[in-house]
Amino acid sequence: MATETALPSARPSQRIGRFAPSPTGLLHAGSLVAALASWLDARAQGGLWRVRIEDVDTPRCLPGAGEEILRQLTCCGLQPDGEVWWQSRRGEAYAAALQRLVDADQAYPCGCSRKEIAQAQAALGHGHERHGELVYPGTCRHGLQGKPARAWRLRTDAPDGGDLHIDWTDRRLGPQTQNLTQAVGDFVLKRADGLWAYQLAVVVDDADQGITDVVRGEDLADNTPRQIHLQRLLGLPTPRYLHTPLVLAADGQKLSKQNGATPLDLRDPLAALRQAGQALGLPADLPGTRLADWLAAAVPAWAARWPTDGGMIPPFRDSRRKTAHELPPPRPAD
């Protein structure tokens, strides 16, 4: 199995940001905004900027898209520090994390199909479907009841058996809260098709890459409580989060690959960066006729707009709950 080489070492207090695109298509205007924001935030703090290609959902990834995304970033003057990581090469790390959660009785096998989940929700009087994903009611939490295992899920109940509430503060959006039990339910860590779920992969990778600051689009803010819950169970520090404004298409919908966003026109990369900067609230008249000059001017402008008060939240300890980080290292595979 391919492994990553050592990343440039960070000072103990050094900030580390990241950009983690999925190669389901090329960068567009909206994803350039996210890339630029994360790069500026890292540079404004004198930190490192990592790039990770999130190709864990392999059936949706386009051949060569990851390499082309890296070329697009280079064309815009956004160079990562250290080797690029690819999630498709990280399966052993995800398997180790899952085993630790299983050993801590926080993850369990699930044999439910989508139809069965929908039926269970209907029986409870709930018809709510959230972003196309049904809230899981915990049917298999106490056993498969004779069904074969399909997926692996993470418990989202509180140690006392009640609802689990996650609170956090976003640097742009302010204080946030979510009842994870009611809004999401026990969520998937490993899918029925054998692929690793995004939530587990991103938490393990952020920790292994030493990420201190996550800067990404506002559409991903809803993922944050699930990731914080995983971080706490695995004994990992929680990064600081900043979710940037979304770039909208002419119809008011989020600009995305799913709704046909066109790839970046990089015949004039400086113009593309200026447009992305304005979407982030940077002055339209920042000086610079070359990429390097404009980026150098954008860094202090970003720092003035988004101060970097506060730090990472240290590993969470809940004395009422057995957590994965209290266990010995995962058993080696047979």
C-alpha positions as CSV (number, residue, x, y, z in Angstrom):
1,M,0.0,0.0,0.0
2,A,1.3,3.5,-0.9
3,T,2.3,5.7,2.1
4,E,2.9,9.4,2.4
5,T,6.4,10.7,2.9
6,A,7.0,12.9,6.0
7,L,5.5,16.3,5.8
8,P,7.5,19.5,6.5
9,S,7.6,19.6,10.3
10,A,5.6,22.3,12.0
11,R,6.7,24.3,15.0
12,P,4.7,23.3,18.1
13,S,2.5,26.4,17.9
14,Q,2.4,26.7,14.1
15,R,-0.9,26.9,12.4
16,I,-1.7,24.4,9.6
17,G,-4.6,24.9,7.2
18,R,-5.7,22.7,4.3
19,F,-7.7,22.6,1.1
20,A,-9.4,19.2,0.4
21,P,-11.2,19.1,-2.9
22,S,-13.0,16.0,-4.3
23,P,-12.0,15.1,-7.8
24,T,-15.5,14.6,-9.0
25,G,-14.8,17.5,-11.4
26,L,-12.4,20.4,-11.9
27,L,-12.2,23.6,-9.8
28,H,-14.8,26.2,-10.5
29,A,-15.3,29.7,-9.2
30,G,-16.8,28.5,-5.9
31,S,-14.1,26.0,-5.1
32,L,-11.4,28.6,-5.9
33,V,-12.9,30.8,-3.2
34,A,-12.5,28.0,-0.7
35,A,-9.0,27.3,-1.9
36,L,-7.9,30.9,-1.7
37,A,-9.6,31.4,1.7
38,S,-7.7,28.5,3.3
39,W,-4.4,29.5,1.7
40,L,-4.8,33.1,2.9
41,D,-5.7,32.1,6.4
42,A,-2.7,29.8,6.7
43,R,-0.3,32.5,5.3
44,A,-1.8,35.2,7.5
45,Q,-0.9,33.2,10.5
46,G,2.6,32.3,9.2
47,G,1.5,28.8,8.9
48,L,1.6,25.8,6.5
49,W,-1.0,25.0,3.8
50,R,-1.7,21.4,3.0
51,V,-3.6,19.9,0.0
52,R,-5.5,16.7,0.3
53,I,-7.4,15.1,-2.6
54,E,-10.6,13.6,-1.1
55,D,-11.0,10.7,-3.6
56,V,-12.5,8.3,-1.0
57,D,-15.8,8.1,-3.0
58,T,-14.0,6.4,-6.0
59,P,-17.1,5.7,-8.2
60,R,-17.8,9.5,-8.4
61,C,-14.2,10.5,-9.1
62,L,-13.2,11.4,-12.6
63,P,-10.0,10.0,-14.0
64,G,-7.2,12.6,-14.0
65,A,-9.3,15.2,-12.2
66,G,-7.1,15.2,-9.1
67,E,-4.0,15.9,-11.1
68,E,-5.8,18.6,-13.0
69,I,-7.0,20.3,-9.8
70,L,-3.4,20.4,-8.6
71,R,-2.4,22.0,-12.0
72,Q,-5.2,24.6,-11.5
73,L,-3.9,25.5,-8.1
74,T,-0.4,25.9,-9.3
75,C,-1.6,28.1,-12.1
76,C,-3.2,30.4,-9.5
77,G,0.0,30.5,-7.4
78,L,-1.4,28.3,-4.6
79,Q,1.4,25.9,-3.8
80,P,1.0,23.4,-1.0
81,D,3.6,22.8,1.7
82,G,4.7,19.2,1.5
83,E,3.3,16.2,-0.3
84,V,-0.3,16.0,-1.5
85,W,-2.3,13.3,0.3
86,W,-4.8,11.1,-1.4
87,Q,-7.6,9.6,0.6
88,S,-7.8,6.5,-1.6
89,R,-4.4,5.5,-0.2
90,R,-5.4,5.9,3.5
91,G,-7.6,2.9,4.1
92,E,-5.4,1.4,6.8
93,A,-5.6,4.5,8.9
94,Y,-9.4,4.6,8.6
95,A,-9.7,0.9,9.5
96,A,-7.6,1.5,12.6
97,A,-9.8,4.4,13.7
98,L,-13.0,2.3,13.1
99,Q,-11.6,-0.6,15.2
100,R,-10.9,1.7,18.1
101,L,-14.4,3.0,18.0
102,V,-15.8,-0.5,17.8
103,D,-13.6,-1.5,20.8
104,A,-15.0,1.5,22.7
105,D,-18.6,0.4,22.0
106,Q,-19.2,3.6,20.0
107,A,-19.5,2.0,16.5
108,Y,-21.6,-0.9,15.5
109,P,-22.6,-2.9,12.3
110,C,-25.9,-2.0,10.7
111,G,-28.0,-4.2,8.4
112,C,-30.7,-1.7,7.4
113,S,-31.4,-0.7,3.9
114,R,-32.7,2.8,3.0
115,K,-36.2,1.3,2.6
116,E,-36.1,-0.1,6.1
117,I,-34.8,3.1,7.5
118,A,-37.6,5.0,5.8
119,Q,-40.2,2.5,7.2
120,A,-38.7,2.8,10.7
121,Q,-39.0,6.6,10.5
122,A,-42.6,6.4,9.2
123,A,-43.5,4.1,12.1
124,L,-42.2,6.8,14.5
125,G,-44.2,9.4,12.7
126,H,-41.3,11.1,11.0
127,G,-41.2,11.8,7.3
128,H,-38.3,14.2,7.4
129,E,-35.4,13.6,5.0
130,R,-32.4,15.8,5.3
131,H,-30.3,16.6,2.3
132,G,-31.5,13.3,0.8
133,E,-30.2,11.4,3.8
134,L,-32.7,9.8,6.2
135,V,-32.1,10.4,9.9
136,Y,-31.2,7.0,11.3
137,P,-33.2,6.0,14.4
138,G,-30.7,3.5,15.8
139,T,-32.4,0.3,14.8
140,C,-29.3,-1.8,14.9
141,R,-27.6,-0.1,17.9
142,H,-28.3,-3.1,20.1
143,G,-27.9,-5.9,17.5
144,L,-28.4,-6.9,13.9
145,Q,-31.5,-9.1,14.8
146,G,-30.4,-11.7,12.4
147,K,-29.7,-9.4,9.5
148,P,-26.3,-9.4,7.7
149,A,-24.1,-6.4,8.4
150,R,-24.2,-3.8,5.6
151,A,-22.5,-0.7,7.0
152,W,-20.8,0.5,10.2
153,R,-22.4,3.4,12.1
154,L,-21.3,5.7,15.0
155,R,-23.6,6.2,18.0
156,T,-24.9,9.7,18.5
157,D,-26.5,9.3,21.9
158,A,-25.3,11.1,25.0
159,P,-23.6,9.0,27.8
160,D,-26.8,9.1,29.8
161,G,-28.8,7.8,26.8
162,G,-30.4,11.1,26.0
163,D,-29.9,13.4,23.0
164,L,-26.4,14.5,22.1
165,H,-26.0,18.2,21.7
166,I,-22.8,19.6,20.0
167,D,-21.9,23.3,20.5
168,W,-19.1,25.1,18.7
169,T,-18.1,28.5,17.6
170,D,-17.4,29.3,14.0
171,R,-15.1,32.3,13.3
172,R,-17.5,33.8,10.8
173,L,-21.0,32.3,11.8
174,G,-20.5,32.7,15.5
175,P,-21.9,30.3,18.1
176,Q,-23.5,27.1,16.6
177,T,-25.4,24.2,18.1
178,Q,-26.9,21.0,16.8
179,N,-28.9,18.2,18.4
180,L,-26.9,15.5,16.6
181,T,-29.2,12.7,17.7
182,Q,-32.3,14.3,16.2
183,A,-30.8,16.1,13.2
184,V,-28.6,13.3,12.0
185,G,-28.9,10.1,14.0
186,D,-26.2,7.4,14.1
187,F,-24.2,8.1,11.0
188,V,-22.2,5.9,8.6
189,L,-18.5,5.4,9.0
190,K,-18.1,2.6,6.5
191,R,-20.6,2.3,3.7
192,A,-22.5,-0.8,2.5
193,D,-20.4,-0.8,-0.7
194,G,-17.2,-1.1,1.4
195,L,-16.1,2.5,0.9
196,W,-15.1,4.7,3.8
197,A,-17.5,7.5,4.7
198,Y,-16.4,11.1,4.3
199,Q,-16.8,12.0,8.0
200,L,-14.4,9.4,9.3
201,A,-11.9,10.0,6.6
202,V,-11.7,13.7,7.1
203,V,-11.4,13.5,10.9
204,V,-8.6,11.0,10.7
205,D,-6.8,12.9,7.9
206,D,-7.1,16.3,9.6
207,A,-5.5,14.8,12.8
208,D,-2.7,13.0,11.0
209,Q,-1.9,16.1,8.9
210,G,-1.8,18.2,12.1
211,I,-4.6,20.6,10.8
212,T,-5.3,23.4,13.3
213,D,-7.6,25.5,11.1
214,V,-10.3,24.4,8.8
215,V,-11.5,27.0,6.3
216,R,-14.2,25.8,3.9
217,G,-17.5,26.7,2.3
218,E,-20.6,27.3,4.4
219,D,-22.4,24.3,2.9
220,L,-20.1,22.1,4.9
221,A,-20.9,23.8,8.3
222,D,-23.5,21.1,8.9
223,N,-20.8,18.5,8.9
224,T,-18.9,20.1,11.8
225,P,-20.9,18.6,14.7
226,R,-20.4,15.1,13.4
227,Q,-16.7,15.7,13.0
228,I,-16.4,17.2,16.5
229,H,-18.2,14.2,17.9
230,L,-15.7,11.9,16.2
231,Q,-12.8,14.0,17.3
232,R,-13.9,13.7,20.9
233,L,-14.4,9.9,20.8
234,L,-11.0,9.4,19.2
235,G,-9.3,11.8,21.6
236,L,-8.3,14.3,18.9
237,P,-8.1,18.0,19.2
238,T,-10.7,20.1,17.5
239,P,-9.5,22.6,14.9
240,R,-10.9,26.1,14.6
241,Y,-13.5,26.4,11.9
242,L,-14.3,29.2,9.5
243,H,-17.0,28.7,6.9
244,T,-16.9,31.1,4.0
245,P,-19.8,32.6,2.1
246,L,-21.1,30.5,-0.8
247,V,-20.7,31.6,-4.4
248,L,-24.2,31.4,-6.0
249,A,-25.2,30.7,-9.5
250,A,-27.6,33.0,-11.5
251,D,-30.6,31.0,-10.1
252,G,-29.6,31.6,-6.5
253,Q,-28.4,28.1,-6.0
254,K,-25.0,27.2,-4.7
255,L,-22.4,27.1,-7.5
256,S,-21.3,23.4,-7.6
257,K,-20.3,20.6,-9.9
258,Q,-23.7,19.0,-9.3
259,N,-25.5,21.9,-10.8
260,G,-23.2,22.3,-13.8
261,A,-20.7,24.8,-12.6
262,T,-18.1,25.3,-15.4
263,P,-14.4,24.8,-14.7
264,L,-12.3,27.8,-14.0
265,D,-11.1,29.8,-17.0
266,L,-7.5,30.2,-16.1
267,R,-6.3,32.1,-19.2
268,D,-6.1,35.0,-16.8
269,P,-5.5,33.5,-13.3
270,L,-5.1,36.9,-11.7
271,A,-8.6,37.9,-12.8
272,A,-9.9,34.6,-11.3
273,L,-8.2,35.3,-8.0
274,R,-9.4,38.9,-7.9
275,Q,-13.0,37.7,-8.4
276,A,-12.5,35.1,-5.6
277,G,-11.1,37.7,-3.3
278,Q,-14.1,39.9,-3.8
279,A,-16.4,37.0,-2.9
280,L,-14.5,36.8,0.4
281,G,-14.9,40.5,1.1
282,L,-11.4,41.6,0.1
283,P,-11.0,45.0,-1.5
284,A,-11.4,45.1,-5.2
285,D,-8.5,47.5,-5.6
286,L,-5.8,45.3,-4.0
287,P,-2.5,46.2,-5.7
288,G,-0.6,43.8,-7.9
289,T,-0.3,43.1,-11.6
290,R,1.4,39.7,-11.0
291,L,0.0,36.7,-9.1
292,A,2.7,36.8,-6.4
293,D,2.2,40.6,-5.8
294,W,-1.6,40.3,-5.5
295,L,-1.4,37.3,-3.2
296,A,1.1,39.2,-1.0
297,A,-1.3,42.1,-0.7
298,A,-4.2,39.8,-0.1
299,V,-2.7,38.2,3.0
300,P,-2.8,41.3,5.3
301,A,-6.2,42.2,3.9
302,W,-7.5,38.7,4.9
303,A,-5.8,39.0,8.4
304,A,-7.6,42.4,8.9
305,R,-11.0,40.9,7.9
306,W,-10.7,37.6,9.8
307,P,-8.8,37.9,13.0
308,T,-7.4,34.7,14.4
309,D,-8.2,34.8,18.1
310,G,-8.4,31.6,20.0
311,G,-6.8,28.2,19.5
312,M,-7.5,24.6,19.0
313,I,-9.8,22.8,21.5
314,P,-7.7,20.2,23.3
315,P,-8.8,16.5,23.3
316,F,-12.1,16.2,24.9
317,R,-12.5,14.0,28.1
318,D,-16.0,12.9,29.2
319,S,-15.7,10.7,32.3
320,R,-19.1,9.2,31.7
321,R,-18.1,7.7,28.4
322,K,-15.5,5.1,27.4
323,T,-13.6,6.7,24.5
324,A,-11.4,5.2,21.9
325,H,-8.3,7.1,22.9
326,E,-8.3,5.3,26.3
327,L,-7.8,2.0,24.7
328,P,-4.5,0.3,23.7
329,P,-3.5,0.7,20.0
330,P,-5.7,-1.2,17.5
331,R,-5.0,-4.9,17.1
332,P,-3.0,-5.8,13.9
333,A,-4.9,-7.4,11.2
334,D,-4.7,-11.2,11.0
